[in-house]
Amino acid sequence: MVMKDKKLFSDSTRIIISELVKDGRIKYTEIGKKLGITPAAAKERVERLINRKIIKISALLNTSEIFPLVFNIGIEADPEAVDLLIKKLKNCPLVFYMAKTSGNHNLILTIVSKDMHQADDFLNKQIRSEPGIRHVEINIGNNTVVPEFMQLQLTLNTEKNTAACGVKKDQPDVCFGCPCFD
């Protein structure tokens, strides 16, 4: 018996996502026209995708304009150190990709950086200084080709003068050139 592959998304969901990827500010009337539904129904479908955490609408940055360097970092560490790094770095404004892996490394992350000094400071303060780190391997690249635009966590709690990662501006472990404070 041959089973049919279940579609990941319905055709209408695929159209909604495609239109929002092109322009996150598209009007519900335009989405409605493409689907043959009312703007209210289009709004309801978009909100359902947001509530189900299928999509998120936010500003994306052309990182190559701000951060000309990209660092892929492979880390071999004790399981406790991996968990600590994930907790510590998941809100870092320089980190745009992080995943637990198997193979030569058990954690891989990708960061953006404006220069070598910023990346070196990040590596020394945020990774190499932690106990349980056995090996760190780094690959350096110029500019991100795909995706051209990315979401970075450049948020700042202005009342507390605190970066997205929780570090305060005047603390000694703040990274050199942190984009939350620059």
C-alpha positions in Angstrom: 0.0 0.0 0.0 1.4 3.4 -1.0 0.8 6.2 1.4 0.4 9.8 0.2 2.8 12.3 1.6 0.9 14.8 3.8 1.5 18.4 2.8 3.4 20.5 5.3 1.1 23.5 4.6 -2.2 23.9 2.8 -2.1 26.0 -0.4 -3.6 29.0 1.3 -1.2 28.9 4.2 1.7 28.6 1.7 0.4 31.7 -0.1 0.0 33.7 3.2 3.6 32.8 4.3 5.0 33.5 0.9 3.4 37.0 0.8 4.5 37.8 4.4 8.1 36.7 3.6 8.1 39.1 0.6 6.6 42.0 2.7 5.8 41.6 6.4 3.7 44.8 6.2 1.3 43.5 3.4 -2.3 44.5 4.0 -4.9 41.9 4.9 -7.0 43.1 1.9 -4.2 42.1 -0.4 -3.8 38.7 1.2 -7.6 38.3 1.0 -7.7 39.1 -2.7 -5.0 36.5 -3.4 -7.0 33.9 -1.5 -10.5 35.0 -2.5 -11.5 35.7 1.2 -12.3 38.8 3.2 -9.7 40.9 4.9 -11.1 39.8 8.3 -10.7 36.1 7.3 -7.1 36.8 6.1 -6.3 38.5 9.4 -7.8 35.5 11.3 -5.6 33.1 9.4 -2.4 35.2 9.9 -3.2 35.5 13.7 -3.8 31.7 13.9 -0.3 31.1 12.3 1.2 33.5 14.8 -0.6 31.9 17.8 0.5 28.5 16.7 4.1 29.8 16.5 4.3 28.9 12.8 5.3 32.5 11.9 6.5 35.6 13.6 6.5 39.0 12.0 9.4 41.2 12.9 12.1 43.5 11.5 15.0 41.8 9.7 18.4 43.3 9.3 20.8 43.3 6.3 23.6 42.0 8.5 26.3 42.3 5.9 25.8 46.1 6.0 26.4 46.1 9.8 28.5 43.0 10.5 30.9 42.2 7.7 32.2 39.0 9.4 30.5 35.7 10.2 31.9 33.1 12.5 30.8 29.5 12.6 31.8 28.0 15.9 31.9 24.3 16.7 32.2 23.5 20.4 33.1 20.2 22.0 32.1 20.4 25.7 30.7 18.5 28.6 26.9 18.2 28.5 26.6 20.6 31.5 28.8 23.1 29.7 26.6 22.8 26.6 23.5 23.5 28.6 25.1 26.4 30.3 26.2 27.9 26.9 22.7 27.5 25.5 21.2 29.3 28.4 23.9 32.0 28.4 23.9 32.7 24.7 20.4 32.1 23.5 19.6 35.8 23.8 23.0 37.2 22.7 22.5 39.8 20.0 25.5 38.5 18.1 24.2 34.9 17.9 21.8 34.2 15.0 22.1 30.4 14.9 22.7 27.7 17.6 22.0 24.0 17.6 22.9 20.9 19.6 24.6 18.5 17.3 26.3 15.1 17.2 29.7 14.4 15.6 32.9 16.3 16.2 31.0 19.1 18.1 28.0 18.9 20.4 27.1 22.6 20.0 27.4 24.7 16.9 26.6 28.4 16.7 27.0 31.2 14.2 27.7 34.8 15.2 28.0 38.0 13.3 30.8 40.5 14.1 32.0 43.9 13.0 35.6 43.0 13.3 38.1 40.4 14.6 38.5 42.2 18.0 34.8 41.9 18.7 34.7 38.2 17.8 37.8 37.4 19.8 36.4 39.2 22.8 33.1 37.2 22.5 35.0 33.9 22.2 37.2 34.6 25.2 34.5 36.0 27.5 31.5 34.0 26.5 32.9 30.5 25.5 36.5 29.8 26.3 36.1 31.1 29.9 33.5 28.5 30.8 34.4 25.2 32.6 33.9 22.0 30.6 34.9 23.4 27.2 37.2 20.9 25.6 37.7 22.2 22.1 36.5 25.2 20.0 36.8 25.3 16.2 36.2 28.5 14.3 35.5 29.1 10.6 35.5 32.8 9.5 33.5 34.1 6.6 32.8 37.4 4.9 29.2 38.6 4.7 26.2 36.3 4.8 25.0 35.3 1.4 21.8 33.5 2.4 19.8 34.8 4.1 20.4 38.4 3.1 18.2 39.6 6.0 18.2 38.1 9.5 16.6 38.7 12.8 19.1 39.7 15.5 18.2 40.3 19.1 19.3 43.9 19.3 16.9 44.7 22.1 17.8 46.8 25.1 15.9 47.2 28.4 16.4 51.0 28.5 15.2 51.3 32.1 17.9 48.9 33.4 20.5 49.6 30.7 20.6 45.8 30.1 21.3 43.9 26.8 19.1 41.1 25.6 21.5 38.6 27.1 21.0 40.1 30.6 24.4 41.8 30.9 24.4 45.3 32.2 26.4 48.0 30.3 28.8 48.6 33.1 29.6 45.0 33.9 33.1 43.7 33.1 31.8 40.7 31.1 30.0 42.9 28.6 31.3 42.1 25.1 33.4 44.6 23.3 31.2 46.4 20.8 27.9 44.8 21.9 25.4 46.1 19.4 22.9 46.7 22.2 25.1 49.5 23.5 27.0 50.7 20.4 
